[in-house]
Each structure stands twice: as structure tokens, then as C-alpha cells.
Amino acid sequence: MTEHWTQEDMKLFLSGGDVPKPSKHSSTVVADNPKRAGRYGIKKTAGKMTKTESVFAELLRLQKDAGDILAWGYEDTSLRIVDSSDHQKSANYRPDFRIVHADHSTEYVEVKRPATVNEASTLRLKMAASKFWPARFTMAIFDKGAWTHKEFG
């Protein structure tokens, strides 16, 4: 489900006001324009959210307050997607967000800007989805003020 926010809703939320549950039909907007994208995407410090991830975290906080999700965590899970006796060939994947939905299902979300979507990030999600099949794996892409979600597996 993609939730859309009006500019007024986001300003009200960021100022600490009480915001109504987002509407699926309102115009979207949460401006975020990191200009740090390099050859390998946005450079980030482990455990520190990018601006785009911060916006997504705010949406999760509101969903939790509304009772739509039970819990969420930021970079709190590490999944071994390639297992090998040679540790140099093993591969771990740390999704940006882990979400526990009201039905107790688990979803792992990778948050991206269009410029940072690449073959490696897509491959990691496909591999994780095939290995940890009961969970859902989603890439949330923030572009021009709107979120689109691509599900894997």
C-alpha cells in the first residue's frame, strides 16, 4: 500500500501537530533531495539514516500509532543470503527496515531514490526473497514526492 501525504500534512506532522491518517488519494509530497549520489549510490554511515530513510521512518511511526503495523526496526536484522564455508565468499544483507504487520507477517524494505537503484540492490532482494520466502521483500522508491513499492519473491 502506498500512502500519500499532502504538503500541509507533512508540515503539520513535522511541527508536532496531530495529523490525520494519510489518504491514498491526496497529492503527494515529502521533498528530499540528497545530492551525495556517487558512482555507487549514496554514501551513508552505518546506523545513520539518509534523508529518504528518515521520511520513510516517519511514515512507519504514523502507521504504528494508527495500529496498521505492530512494530518496525531500522537496520536491526542481518540476513545471510549466500552461505559458504569460505567466509570471504559469504554474503550478508542488512535491509533498511523490518516491519511486523498487524497480521504478524514480516516485511523487509530497502529504501531507494531512483538514482541509487542498481542491479546489485535488486539482486540482493531477489536472493533474500528466495531464501527467506515467508517474509516479504520490498523496494520502496521515493521519486518526485511519491513512493512506489516493488515487491520481490
Buried (B, 14 or more C-beta within 10 A) or exposed (E): EEBBBBBEBBEBBEEEEEBEEBEEEBEBBBEBEBEEEEEEBBEEEEEEBBBBBBBBBBBBEBBBEEEBBBEBEBBEBEBEBEEEEEEEEEEEBBBBBBBBBEEEEBBBBBBBBEEBBEEEBBEBBBBBBEBBEEBBBBBBBBEEBBBEEBEBB
